[in-house]
């Protein structure tokens, strides 16, 4: 075999063996990201409705608040749709480190502000992160006020907004892996923000025996919004309640209620 063919075959083999998980592609942007098989899924069909959501609602003169960023997929999606700024909140220190690295390596910090707080019903408590709830998903961690895990300062979403002087935002994405019961007051506060669209993930599979109590509590805030599924079909509170008994997790789009 000639040297030229050998080199050609080597390059071909190298291309085949290099994992696609080190690059995330969205809207023509190519981001250098941490090595993780997740990014292979991201580049294919990961949460297509989430990608459509950000494409539809992101505005160049408006800010995004991303609560529960994990390692940053929705931060990258948001950035690729050209907002004014993104405020990215992640509690888990390991995920936050990866998020920070992904943003730094792609020079995103001109638009992205990183916030390492745990969303809770009260601010300035010390929350302990434990082991992953699912060994195959490092984005889901147990937490409590006691324990030997990482110690993280808690904040309400409202205080995150006020303390960081976040203004002129039109998107809030909330994905806090089962801790939705702690944000009822925040949802009530956000219902007063004009022209705001919220992408809210609910995780009834994490609520255990508290499921009925939690959805009843959440309903006091949800009823303040017009509620849509990801296909943007309007739904009522009873449909949301039904979802909690038939789905592992699901997303809602919340908009300020239109007064008839």
N, C-alpha and C positions, 0 to 999 in steps of 0.2 A: 504494500500500500504506500503510495507517495505521500510526502510530507503535507502537501496541500490538502489531500483528501483526509489525512489523519487529523489535521487541524479542524477541517470542516466538520468531521464526525464528532470531534471533541466538543466543539461549540454547540452542535446539535444536542449532544447528550447532556451537556451542562444546562442548556436551556430547558430540557425536559425535567431535570432533577431539581432545579431551583424552584422552591415552593412559591406559588402565587400569593401566599399569605403575607409577604413582606411589602405588598403594594395594595393600596386601596384606591379604586377608581370611581369617580362620581362626577357627572356633568363635565367630562373632559379633564378634570383635575386628577393628577396622579400623586397620591400621598405615600411617603415612605413610613411604614408603620411597623410595630413590633411583630416578631415572628409568632404567628398564632393561626391555627387552621380556621379560626372564625372568619378571617378576611377573605378566604376563598368563597365562603358562603355570602359574605357581604358583596362581593363583586358579581355574584350571580343573581340570586333572588331573595336576598335577605330583606324582609319587611318592605316590600315594594310600596305598600300603601303609606308607610311612614315617609319614604322618599318622595312620594307624590304630595304628601301633606306639606313638607318643607318647601318643595318647589312652588306650590300654589300660594303659600302665605308669607314666605320670606320677602322682605322689602329692603332695598338698599339704605333707606333712611330710618329703619326701625331696628330695635335690639331684640335678641332672643335670650330667654332664660331657660337653661337646660338643667333640670333637677334630676340627678341620678344618671350621670353620663357613662358609667362603667369606664371602659378604656377609650371611649371617644367616637363611636360610629356616628351618632347623631350630631356631634360637634363638627365632624368632617362634612356630613351632609349639609348642615346649616351653613358652614363656611363656603361650600361650593355653590351655594345659591345666593351669595353676596349680601349678607345683612350688614348693618352698621357695626354692631358688636355682638358677641356671644358671651354670656355669663354662665360658666360651666361649673356645676356643683356636684362633687363626688365625695362620699364619706369614707369609703374604704381606702386606707393608705396605700396599699399595693396597687389597686386600680388607679388611684390618683397619681402615683408615680409614673405608671405607664401612660396615662392620659397626658401628663405633663411632658413626658419624653416625646410622645407622638406630636404634640403641638409644637414643641421646641424644634424638633428635627425638620418640621415643615414650615417653620417661620410663621406660625399662625398667631403668635402672641401679640401681634399688632391689633388683632381684632378679638382675641379670646382672653377673657379674665378667668383665672382658675380659682375656685373656692373650695377648700377642704373642710366642709362641715357636714354633720349628720342632721337631716331634717327630722324634727321632733315636734311635739305639741308645745314645748316650752324651750326657751333659749338658755344657753349657758349651763346646761347639765353636761356631765361627762358620761358619754355613752361608750360601752365596751363592745367591740366587734369580736364575734367568735369564729367558729369554723364555718366553711361553706355549707349551706343547707342542701346543696346538690353537688356531689363530688365532680360532676361533669360541667359545672357552670360556676365559675369563680365570681360571677356578678351577683350571686345571691348569698348573702351572709346573715347569720343570726346576730342579733344585738340586744343588749339589755343595759340597765344602769349598773349592773354588777357583773364581774367576770374577769378573766385573765387576758382577754383579747386586747386589741389596739384601743387606746383611749382617744376618743374624738369629741370635740366640743359640739354640742347640739345648737341648732338655730331653727326658728320657725321660718317658713318661706317669707312671711311678711317682714321679719327682721333682716333676712338676707337682702331683700330689696331695699329696705330703708337704710341699713348700715353701709351698703355698697353704693348708695345713691343711684340706684338703677331707675332710669326714666325712659319714656318713649319706647316701651317694649310692646310688641303686638303678638308675640308667641311665648307661651310657657309650656314646656314639655316636662311632664312629671312621671318618672318611672322609678319608684322607690321600693320595689320588691316586697310588697305586702304591708308596708307601714302606712298605708293610706288612711288608716283610722286616726292618725295623728295630725292630719292636715285639714280637718273640717273648717276650723276658724280661718285658715289661709284661703280656702276656696271661697268662703263667704267674703273675705276681703277682696279677692281677685274679681269677684262678680261685679264689683263697682268700677273696674277699669274699662274704659271705653275702647271699643274696637279691638278687644283682646280675644285671641283664640287659644284654647288650652287643649293639648294632647295629653290625656290622662290614661295611664295604664293601671288597671286594677288586677289584683292577684288573689282572688278568693281561695285558691288552693292553699295559701299561707295563713288564712284566717282561722282555720280549724273550727272549734266549737263556738267561736265568737262570730261566725259568719252572719247570722241574722241580726245580731246586735250592731255589727259594724256597718252593714249596708243601711240599716235604719238610721244610724248616726250620719252616715255620708249623705243620705237622701235629703237631710235638712239643708245641705249646701247645694246638692245637685239640682234641686227643684228651682233654684235661683237662675238656672241657665236653660237655654235651648240646647238639647242633647242630641247628638248625632252619632251614628256608627261611622266606621272608616270609609264607607261608601257615601257618606254625607246624607244619609237618609235619617230624617228626624225620628227619634224614638222617645217613649215616655219612661217614667220612673219604674213602672211595673216591668217593662222589658229589661231594664237594667237589673232589677231584682231577679228576674228569671235567668238572666245571663250568669249571675253569681252561683246558681245551682246547676248550670249545665256546661260551663266553660272553666277551664283551668285558669286562664287569664284572658283579658280582653282590653281593648282600647276604646275610649270615648273621645269625641270632639265636643268641647264645650264652648258655647258662644253666649255673649250677653243676651239675656232674654229680650225678645222683641215684644214690646207692649202693644197689644192690639187696640 
